[in-house]
Amino acid sequence: VLWDVCQGTMSIPLALIGIAVGAVIGYFSSRIFHLSWDHDGQKVVGRIDTIGWVVLAAYIIFEIVRASLFETVIHTGFTAAAITFTFVSSALITRALSLHGRILRILKEEKVFG
């Protein structure tokens, strides 16, 4: 992303928008699973609840239309690829950090960690 901004392929505002939208989608996609502590197995487990199914369906629909949406809004191929990479990387990083934080919170509540 930084390379694309430095090369002038993508503007800074467009990069920031991609990062912000990706972070929001990543945060909500991390909410797909309801995490809890399994006392018998002594581990954190996840299951999909009703809200998780709704978020999962919305995420799948967004992923299906993402490419055509970005191609419609952004007309140059290089910029579309750069903004897609920005969006996806931001979403994955945010999702991983959110899940990490939720798991640590459960482990601290159960006095397994920290």
BAMILO-279216 format. One record per atom (N, C-alpha, C): residue in one letter; chain; atom name; x, y, z. Coordinates in nm, 3 decimals. Atoms other than C-alpha are relative to their C-alpha. Layout:
# BAMILO-279216
VOFI  residu  chaine  atome       px       py       pz
VOFI       A       A     CA        X        Y        Z
...
END
This chain:
# BAMILO-279216
VOFI  residu  chaine  atome       px       py       pz
VOFI       V       A      N    0.083   -0.118    0.000
VOFI       V       A     CA    0.000    0.000    0.000
VOFI       V       A      C    0.088    0.125    0.000
VOFI       L       A      N   -0.091   -0.114   -0.006
VOFI       L       A     CA    0.277    0.239    0.093
VOFI       L       A      C    0.071    0.018   -0.134
VOFI       W       A      N   -0.065   -0.006    0.131
VOFI       W       A     CA    0.451    0.153   -0.234
VOFI       W       A      C   -0.094    0.063   -0.104
VOFI       D       A      N    0.096   -0.055    0.097
VOFI       D       A     CA    0.135    0.230   -0.434
VOFI       D       A      C   -0.022    0.149    0.023
VOFI       V       A      N    0.016   -0.142   -0.030
VOFI       V       A     CA    0.094    0.563   -0.255
VOFI       V       A      C    0.124    0.077   -0.046
VOFI       C       A      N   -0.124   -0.067    0.042
VOFI       C       A     CA    0.460    0.654   -0.316
VOFI       C       A      C    0.013    0.006   -0.151
VOFI       Q       A      N   -0.007    0.003    0.147
VOFI       Q       A     CA    0.435    0.556   -0.683
VOFI       Q       A      C   -0.109    0.084   -0.065
VOFI       G       A      N    0.109   -0.080    0.055
VOFI       G       A     CA    0.122    0.766   -0.724
VOFI       G       A      C   -0.112   -0.082   -0.061
VOFI       T       A      N    0.105    0.088    0.052
VOFI       T       A     CA   -0.089    0.464   -0.819
VOFI       T       A      C   -0.129    0.017    0.078
VOFI       M       A      N    0.116   -0.014   -0.087
VOFI       M       A     CA   -0.320    0.528   -0.525
VOFI       M       A      C    0.020    0.124    0.086
VOFI       S       A      N   -0.009   -0.121   -0.082
VOFI       S       A     CA   -0.397    0.849   -0.338
VOFI       S       A      C   -0.006   -0.036    0.149
VOFI       I       A      N    0.003    0.022   -0.145
VOFI       I       A     CA   -0.356    0.879    0.038
VOFI       I       A      C   -0.143   -0.010    0.052
VOFI       P       A      N    0.138    0.014   -0.049
VOFI       P       A     CA   -0.729    0.944    0.099
VOFI       P       A      C   -0.063   -0.134   -0.039
VOFI       L       A      N    0.055    0.129    0.043
VOFI       L       A     CA   -0.820    0.635   -0.104
VOFI       L       A      C    0.058   -0.114    0.083
VOFI       A       A      N   -0.063    0.101   -0.085
VOFI       A       A     CA   -0.570    0.426    0.094
VOFI       A       A      C   -0.061    0.001    0.139
VOFI       L       A      N    0.059   -0.012   -0.134
VOFI       L       A     CA   -0.711    0.557    0.422
VOFI       L       A      C   -0.144   -0.051    0.003
VOFI       I       A      N    0.137    0.052    0.008
VOFI       I       A     CA   -1.066    0.481    0.311
VOFI       I       A      C    0.002   -0.152   -0.005
VOFI       G       A      N   -0.012    0.146    0.007
VOFI       G       A     CA   -0.962    0.126    0.219
VOFI       G       A      C    0.036   -0.062    0.133
VOFI       I       A      N   -0.039    0.049   -0.132
VOFI       I       A     CA   -0.795    0.079    0.556
VOFI       I       A      C   -0.117    0.009    0.098
VOFI       A       A      N    0.112   -0.019   -0.092
VOFI       A       A     CA   -1.095    0.219    0.745
VOFI       A       A      C   -0.114   -0.098   -0.028
VOFI       V       A      N    0.108    0.093    0.035
VOFI       V       A     CA   -1.354    0.013    0.555
VOFI       V       A      C    0.042   -0.143    0.034
VOFI       G       A      N   -0.049    0.133   -0.034
VOFI       G       A     CA   -1.139   -0.298    0.593
VOFI       G       A      C    0.001   -0.025    0.149
VOFI       A       A      N   -0.002    0.015   -0.146
VOFI       A       A     CA   -1.099   -0.238    0.966
VOFI       A       A      C   -0.142   -0.022    0.055
VOFI       V       A      N    0.139    0.016   -0.045
VOFI       V       A     CA   -1.476   -0.203    1.014
VOFI       V       A      C   -0.051   -0.139   -0.036
VOFI       I       A      N    0.044    0.134    0.042
VOFI       I       A     CA   -1.548   -0.518    0.812
VOFI       I       A      C    0.073   -0.107    0.080
VOFI       G       A      N   -0.075    0.096   -0.079
VOFI       G       A     CA   -1.271   -0.704    0.995
VOFI       G       A      C   -0.051   -0.012    0.143
VOFI       Y       A      N    0.053    0.001   -0.136
VOFI       Y       A     CA   -1.410   -0.603    1.334
VOFI       Y       A      C   -0.131   -0.077    0.006
VOFI       F       A      N    0.129    0.068   -0.001
VOFI       F       A     CA   -1.761   -0.716    1.248
VOFI       F       A      C    0.012   -0.148   -0.037
VOFI       S       A      N   -0.016    0.141    0.036
VOFI       S       A     CA   -1.640   -1.039    1.087
VOFI       S       A      C    0.060   -0.079    0.117
VOFI       S       A      N   -0.052    0.071   -0.118
VOFI       S       A     CA   -1.457   -1.123    1.412
VOFI       S       A      C   -0.112   -0.032    0.097
VOFI       R       A      N    0.116    0.024   -0.086
VOFI       R       A     CA   -1.799   -1.114    1.579
VOFI       R       A      C   -0.085   -0.117   -0.048
VOFI       I       A      N    0.076    0.114    0.050
VOFI       I       A     CA   -1.917   -1.413    1.376
VOFI       I       A      C   -0.009   -0.109    0.106
VOFI       F       A      N   -0.004    0.106   -0.100
VOFI       F       A     CA   -1.814   -1.649    1.654
VOFI       F       A      C   -0.023    0.055    0.140
VOFI       H       A      N    0.018   -0.030   -0.142
VOFI       H       A     CA   -1.940   -1.633    2.012
VOFI       H       A      C    0.104   -0.085    0.074
VOFI       L       A      N   -0.107    0.071   -0.071
VOFI       L       A     CA   -1.635   -1.724    2.222
VOFI       L       A      C   -0.036   -0.019    0.146
VOFI       S       A      N    0.025    0.028   -0.141
VOFI       S       A     CA   -1.663   -1.889    2.561
VOFI       S       A      C    0.102   -0.102    0.049
VOFI       W       A      N   -0.094    0.093   -0.062
VOFI       W       A     CA   -1.464   -2.103    2.803
VOFI       W       A      C   -0.067   -0.135    0.019
VOFI       D       A      N    0.048    0.137   -0.020
VOFI       D       A     CA   -1.514   -2.481    2.796
VOFI       D       A      C    0.070   -0.054    0.123
VOFI       H       A      N   -0.060    0.045   -0.126
VOFI       H       A     CA   -1.460   -2.591    3.154
VOFI       H       A      C    0.050   -0.144   -0.007
VOFI       D       A      N   -0.042    0.140    0.012
VOFI       D       A     CA   -1.439   -2.961    3.063
VOFI       D       A      C    0.129   -0.014   -0.081
VOFI       G       A      N   -0.116    0.010    0.087
VOFI       G       A     CA   -1.188   -2.913    2.782
VOFI       G       A      C    0.112    0.095    0.036
VOFI       Q       A      N   -0.099   -0.099   -0.044
VOFI       Q       A     CA   -1.006   -2.625    2.954
VOFI       Q       A      C    0.057    0.078   -0.119
VOFI       K       A      N   -0.043   -0.079    0.116
VOFI       K       A     CA   -0.998   -2.419    2.634
VOFI       K       A      C   -0.111    0.095   -0.042
VOFI       V       A      N    0.097   -0.094    0.057
VOFI       V       A     CA   -1.168   -2.133    2.454
VOFI       V       A      C   -0.061   -0.065   -0.122
VOFI       V       A      N    0.070    0.057    0.115
VOFI       V       A     CA   -1.432   -2.251    2.210
VOFI       V       A      C   -0.087    0.108   -0.063
VOFI       G       A      N    0.084   -0.095    0.071
VOFI       G       A     CA   -1.633   -2.065    1.950
VOFI       G       A      C   -0.116   -0.071   -0.067
VOFI       R       A      N    0.116    0.051    0.073
VOFI       R       A     CA   -1.978   -2.120    1.810
VOFI       R       A      C   -0.069    0.118   -0.066
VOFI       I       A      N    0.070   -0.105    0.073
VOFI       I       A     CA   -2.188   -1.926    1.564
VOFI       I       A      C   -0.142    0.011    0.057
VOFI       D       A      N    0.136   -0.025   -0.047
VOFI       D       A     CA   -2.501   -1.769    1.716
VOFI       D       A      C   -0.079    0.070   -0.110
VOFI       T       A      N    0.086   -0.062    0.101
VOFI       T       A     CA   -2.786   -1.593    1.535
VOFI       T       A      C    0.064    0.125   -0.060
VOFI       I       A      N   -0.066   -0.121    0.049
VOFI       I       A     CA   -2.603   -1.261    1.510
VOFI       I       A      C    0.121   -0.038   -0.085
VOFI       G       A      N   -0.114    0.048    0.077
VOFI       G       A     CA   -2.297   -1.450    1.387
VOFI       G       A      C   -0.040   -0.045   -0.140
VOFI       W       A      N    0.048    0.043    0.132
VOFI       W       A     CA   -2.499   -1.606    1.104
VOFI       W       A      C   -0.035    0.119   -0.087
VOFI       V       A      N    0.035   -0.121    0.076
VOFI       V       A     CA   -2.629   -1.263    1.002
VOFI       V       A      C    0.128    0.070   -0.048
VOFI       V       A      N   -0.127   -0.063    0.037
VOFI       V       A     CA   -2.277   -1.116    1.006
VOFI       V       A      C    0.071   -0.082   -0.106
VOFI       L       A      N   -0.064    0.087    0.099
VOFI       L       A     CA   -2.143   -1.417    0.814
VOFI       L       A      C   -0.067    0.016   -0.137
VOFI       A       A      N    0.072   -0.016    0.128
VOFI       A       A     CA   -2.414   -1.382    0.547
VOFI       A       A      C    0.034    0.135   -0.063
VOFI       A       A      N   -0.033   -0.133    0.052
VOFI       A       A     CA   -2.346   -1.008    0.513
VOFI       A       A      C    0.143    0.004   -0.051
VOFI       Y       A      N   -0.141    0.003    0.040
VOFI       Y       A     CA   -1.971   -1.073    0.493
VOFI       Y       A      C    0.015   -0.074   -0.133
VOFI       I       A      N   -0.009    0.077    0.125
VOFI       I       A     CA   -2.016   -1.336    0.219
VOFI       I       A      C   -0.057    0.081   -0.117
VOFI       I       A      N    0.059   -0.084    0.106
VOFI       I       A     CA   -2.244   -1.105    0.019
VOFI       I       A      C    0.095    0.112   -0.038
VOFI       F       A      N   -0.094   -0.108    0.028
VOFI       F       A     CA   -1.995   -0.821    0.054
VOFI       F       A      C    0.120   -0.051   -0.079
VOFI       E       A      N   -0.116    0.055    0.070
VOFI       E       A     CA   -1.706   -1.043   -0.059
VOFI       E       A      C   -0.035   -0.034   -0.145
VOFI       I       A      N    0.041    0.032    0.137
VOFI       I       A     CA   -1.905   -1.153   -0.365
VOFI       I       A      C   -0.007    0.125   -0.086
VOFI       V       A      N    0.016   -0.122    0.080
VOFI       V       A     CA   -1.981   -0.797   -0.477
VOFI       V       A      C    0.118    0.095    0.011
VOFI       R       A      N   -0.114   -0.090   -0.024
VOFI       R       A     CA   -1.652   -0.644   -0.358
VOFI       R       A      C    0.076    0.032   -0.127
VOFI       A       A      N   -0.080   -0.022    0.121
VOFI       A       A     CA   -1.462   -0.689   -0.683
VOFI       A       A      C   -0.075    0.088   -0.099
VOFI       S       A      N    0.075   -0.082    0.095
VOFI       S       A     CA   -1.738   -0.549   -0.901
VOFI       S       A      C   -0.026    0.139    0.056
VOFI       L       A      N    0.019   -0.131   -0.062
VOFI       L       A     CA   -1.801   -0.268   -0.653
VOFI       L       A      C    0.124    0.086   -0.016
VOFI       F       A      N   -0.123   -0.076    0.014
VOFI       F       A     CA   -1.438   -0.161   -0.653
VOFI       F       A      C    0.030    0.033   -0.146
VOFI       E       A      N   -0.024   -0.026    0.142
VOFI       E       A     CA   -1.412   -0.195   -1.032
VOFI       E       A      C   -0.094    0.109   -0.052
VOFI       T       A      N    0.095   -0.103    0.042
VOFI       T       A     CA   -1.723    0.024   -1.071
VOFI       T       A      C    0.043    0.137    0.052
VOFI       V       A      N   -0.038   -0.126   -0.062
VOFI       V       A     CA   -1.598    0.292   -0.834
VOFI       V       A      C    0.136    0.047   -0.050
VOFI       I       A      N   -0.137   -0.032    0.040
VOFI       I       A     CA   -1.234    0.278   -0.942
VOFI       I       A      C    0.023   -0.059   -0.138
VOFI       H       A      N   -0.004    0.044    0.139
VOFI       H       A     CA   -1.170    0.257   -1.314
VOFI       H       A      C    0.135   -0.053   -0.047
VOFI       T       A      N   -0.129    0.049    0.044
VOFI       T       A     CA   -0.798    0.179   -1.334
VOFI       T       A      C    0.033   -0.131    0.069
VOFI       G       A      N   -0.028    0.132   -0.054
VOFI       G       A     CA   -0.682   -0.178   -1.283
VOFI       G       A      C    0.098   -0.001    0.116
VOFI       F       A      N   -0.100    0.000   -0.107
VOFI       F       A     CA   -0.375   -0.100   -1.073
VOFI       F       A      C   -0.057    0.054    0.130
VOFI       T       A      N    0.058   -0.058   -0.120
VOFI       T       A     CA   -0.569    0.120   -0.833
VOFI       T       A      C   -0.101   -0.095    0.063
VOFI       A       A      N    0.098    0.095   -0.052
VOFI       A       A     CA   -0.846   -0.137   -0.799
VOFI       A       A      C    0.070   -0.114    0.074
VOFI       A       A      N   -0.075    0.106   -0.068
VOFI       A       A     CA   -0.591   -0.406   -0.713
VOFI       A       A      C    0.060    0.052    0.130
VOFI       A       A      N   -0.061   -0.057   -0.121
VOFI       A       A     CA   -0.417   -0.175   -0.464
VOFI       A       A      C   -0.103    0.022    0.109
VOFI       I       A      N    0.103   -0.025   -0.102
VOFI       I       A     CA   -0.739   -0.073   -0.289
VOFI       I       A      C   -0.057   -0.131    0.052
VOFI       T       A      N    0.046    0.131   -0.046
VOFI       T       A     CA   -0.854   -0.436   -0.277
VOFI       T       A      C    0.099   -0.060    0.099
VOFI       F       A      N   -0.102    0.050   -0.092
VOFI       F       A     CA   -0.523   -0.537   -0.117
VOFI       F       A      C   -0.005    0.077    0.132
VOFI       T       A      N    0.008   -0.082   -0.121
VOFI       T       A     CA   -0.553   -0.246    0.128
VOFI       T       A      C   -0.118   -0.044    0.085
VOFI       F       A      N    0.121    0.040   -0.071
VOFI       F       A     CA   -0.906   -0.346    0.221
VOFI       F       A      C    0.015   -0.137    0.065
VOFI       V       A      N   -0.010    0.137   -0.050
VOFI       V       A     CA   -0.836   -0.718    0.258
VOFI       V       A      C    0.103   -0.011    0.112
VOFI       S       A      N   -0.103    0.009   -0.105
VOFI       S       A     CA   -0.515   -0.676    0.458
VOFI       S       A      C   -0.048    0.068    0.128
VOFI       S       A      N    0.052   -0.068   -0.118
VOFI       S       A     CA   -0.681   -0.427    0.692
VOFI       S       A      C   -0.107   -0.084    0.069
VOFI       A       A      N    0.106    0.084   -0.058
VOFI       A       A     CA   -0.982   -0.656    0.741
VOFI       A       A      C    0.060   -0.120    0.074
VOFI       L       A      N   -0.060    0.118   -0.063
VOFI       L       A     CA   -0.763   -0.959    0.819
VOFI       L       A      C    0.076    0.036    0.127
VOFI       I       A      N   -0.075   -0.043   -0.118
VOFI       I       A     CA   -0.537   -0.772    1.060
VOFI       I       A      C   -0.095    0.037    0.113
VOFI       T       A      N    0.095   -0.041   -0.102
VOFI       T       A     CA   -0.832   -0.618    1.243
VOFI       T       A      C   -0.074   -0.120    0.058
VOFI       R       A      N    0.069    0.120   -0.047
VOFI       R       A     CA   -1.012   -0.951    1.263
VOFI       R       A      C    0.090   -0.080    0.094
VOFI       A       A      N   -0.094    0.075   -0.084
VOFI       A       A     CA   -0.704   -1.125    1.404
VOFI       A       A      C    0.022    0.070    0.135
VOFI       L       A      N   -0.021   -0.074   -0.125
VOFI       L       A     CA   -0.642   -0.850    1.662
VOFI       L       A      C   -0.123   -0.003    0.089
VOFI       S       A      N    0.124    0.004   -0.078
VOFI       S       A     CA   -1.006   -0.847    1.769
VOFI       S       A      C   -0.019   -0.136    0.065
VOFI       L       A      N    0.012    0.135   -0.057
VOFI       L       A     CA   -1.017   -1.225    1.814
VOFI       L       A      C    0.104   -0.023    0.109
VOFI       H       A      N   -0.107    0.012   -0.099
VOFI       H       A     CA   -0.685   -1.213    2.000
VOFI       H       A      C   -0.041    0.067    0.131
VOFI       G       A      N    0.044   -0.073   -0.119
VOFI       G       A     CA   -0.822   -0.953    2.240
VOFI       G       A      C   -0.113   -0.070    0.072
VOFI       R       A      N    0.113    0.072   -0.063
VOFI       R       A     CA   -1.143   -1.147    2.301
VOFI       R       A      C    0.047   -0.128    0.068
VOFI       I       A      N   -0.052    0.123   -0.060
VOFI       I       A     CA   -0.952   -1.470    2.367
VOFI       I       A      C    0.078    0.032    0.127
VOFI       L       A      N   -0.075   -0.039   -0.120
VOFI       L       A     CA   -0.715   -1.296    2.609
VOFI       L       A      C   -0.093    0.041    0.114
VOFI       R       A      N    0.096   -0.040   -0.103
VOFI       R       A     CA   -1.011   -1.143    2.794
VOFI       R       A      C   -0.062   -0.122    0.067
VOFI       I       A      N    0.058    0.122   -0.056
VOFI       I       A     CA   -1.168   -1.488    2.839
VOFI       I       A      C    0.103   -0.072    0.087
VOFI       L       A      N   -0.103    0.068   -0.077
VOFI       L       A     CA   -0.838   -1.638    2.955
VOFI       L       A      C    0.029    0.072    0.132
VOFI       K       A      N   -0.021   -0.076   -0.124
VOFI       K       A     CA   -0.792   -1.358    3.210
VOFI       K       A      C   -0.118   -0.018    0.095
VOFI       E       A      N    0.118    0.021   -0.084
VOFI       E       A     CA   -1.149   -1.399    3.337
VOFI       E       A      C    0.004   -0.137    0.067
VOFI       E       A      N   -0.010    0.136   -0.054
VOFI       E       A     CA   -1.083   -1.770    3.388
VOFI       E       A      C    0.129   -0.021    0.079
VOFI       K       A      N   -0.127    0.003   -0.072
VOFI       K       A     CA   -0.747   -1.688    3.549
VOFI       K       A      C    0.096   -0.106   -0.053
VOFI       V       A      N   -0.092    0.091    0.067
VOFI       V       A     CA   -0.563   -1.905    3.297
VOFI       V       A      C    0.123    0.075   -0.045
VOFI       F       A      N   -0.107   -0.082    0.052
VOFI       F       A     CA   -0.351   -1.620    3.169
VOFI       F       A      C   -0.011    0.138    0.064
VOFI       G       A      N   -0.004   -0.136   -0.053
VOFI       G       A     CA   -0.243   -1.290    3.323
VOFI       G       A      C   -0.041    0.005    0.138
END
